[in-house]
Amino acid sequence: MPVQKAARGLAGIFAAAMLMATFTASNTNSQSLPAVRVVTGESGLPVPRFVSLATDKANLRTGPGGRYPILWVYVRRNLPLEVTAEYGVWRRVRDMDGAVGWMHGRLLSGRRSAIVTGSIRVLRAKPDAAARPLLRLQPGVLAKVHGCESAWCRIEVRGKKGWLRRESLWGTFAGEKIE
């Protein structure tokens, strides 16, 4: 989770000025997102999209460059982030708590991860609410995403693979198919 906080006001002003892609979703729960207009970013990849932190420490900045002030310092490898715009090698990202800023692309990975949301959730052996329970997961638990179909995602937590309802995760879009 973020451990350092700086002036947030500049991020909002700069983000508005640097708007590179249309992003209509503003809620943090993947199931409550309205329709998202996907465009192709400078990288050739879709925007918006989910990525994860590739490093143990990453700075979130107010603008796309090393000279911009640091808003947050993230210290959780594999943390999911949503890319909402691109500017050269820089990516505007949003975290689960709604913080928005810019991060260098080399700090991000295409590996998919998600965070358990809401209350305690049950990881199941099959994509069925009646399937055998494998683990009880607290909110904030970080999971690797191996795939998602309709309402269920196959995830891995501490080496244990199973299924969790997509609505219990932050890090996927509603209806997004992940293989």
Secondary structure as the mmCIF struct_conf table of DSSP 4:
data_model
#
loop_
_struct_conf.conf_type_id
_struct_conf.id
_struct_conf.beg_label_comp_id
_struct_conf.beg_label_asym_id
_struct_conf.beg_label_seq_id
_struct_conf.end_label_comp_id
_struct_conf.end_label_asym_id
_struct_conf.end_label_seq_id
STRN STRN1 PRO A 2 PRO A 2
BEND BEND1 ARG A 8 ARG A 8
HELX_RH_AL_P HELX_RH_AL_P1 GLY A 9 ALA A 17
TURN_TY1_P TURN_TY1_P1 MET A 18 MET A 18
BEND BEND2 ALA A 21 ALA A 21
BEND BEND3 THR A 28 ASN A 29
HELX_RH_3T_P HELX_RH_3T_P1 SER A 30 SER A 32
STRN STRN2 VAL A 39 THR A 40
TURN_TY1_P TURN_TY1_P2 GLU A 42 SER A 43
BEND BEND4 GLY A 44 LEU A 45
STRN STRN3 PRO A 46 VAL A 47
BEND BEND5 PRO A 48 PRO A 48
STRN STRN4 ARG A 49 LEU A 53
BEND BEND6 THR A 55 ASP A 56
STRN STRN5 ALA A 58 ARG A 61
BEND BEND7 THR A 62 GLY A 65
TURN_TY1_P TURN_TY1_P3 GLY A 66 ARG A 67
BEND BEND8 TYR A 68 TYR A 68
HELX_LH_PP_P HELX_LH_PP_P1 PRO A 69 PRO A 69
STRN STRN6 ILE A 70 TYR A 74
TURN_TY1_P TURN_TY1_P4 ARG A 77 ASN A 78
STRN STRN7 PRO A 80 TYR A 87
TURN_TY1_P TURN_TY1_P5 GLY A 88 VAL A 89
STRN STRN8 TRP A 90 ARG A 94
TURN_TY1_P TURN_TY1_P6 MET A 96 ASP A 97
STRN STRN9 VAL A 100 HIS A 104
HELX_RH_3T_P HELX_RH_3T_P2 GLY A 105 LEU A 107
STRN STRN10 LEU A 108 SER A 109
BEND BEND9 GLY A 110 GLY A 110
STRN STRN11 SER A 113 VAL A 116
BEND BEND10 GLY A 118 SER A 119
STRN STRN12 ARG A 121 ARG A 124
BEND BEND11 ALA A 125 ASP A 128
TURN_TY1_P TURN_TY1_P7 ALA A 129 ALA A 130
BEND BEND12 ALA A 131 ALA A 131
HELX_LH_PP_P HELX_LH_PP_P2 ARG A 132 ARG A 132
STRN STRN13 PRO A 133 LEU A 137
TURN_TY1_P TURN_TY1_P8 PRO A 139 GLY A 140
STRN STRN14 LEU A 142 GLU A 149
TURN_TY1_P TURN_TY1_P9 SER A 150 ALA A 151
STRN STRN15 TRP A 152 VAL A 157
TURN_TY1_P TURN_TY1_P10 ARG A 158 GLY A 159
STRN STRN16 LYS A 160 ARG A 165
HELX_RH_3T_P HELX_RH_3T_P3 ARG A 166 SER A 168
STRN STRN17 LEU A 169 TRP A 170
BEND BEND13 GLY A 171 THR A 172
TURN_TY1_P TURN_TY1_P11 ALA A 174 GLY A 175
STRN STRN18 ILE A 178 ILE A 178
#
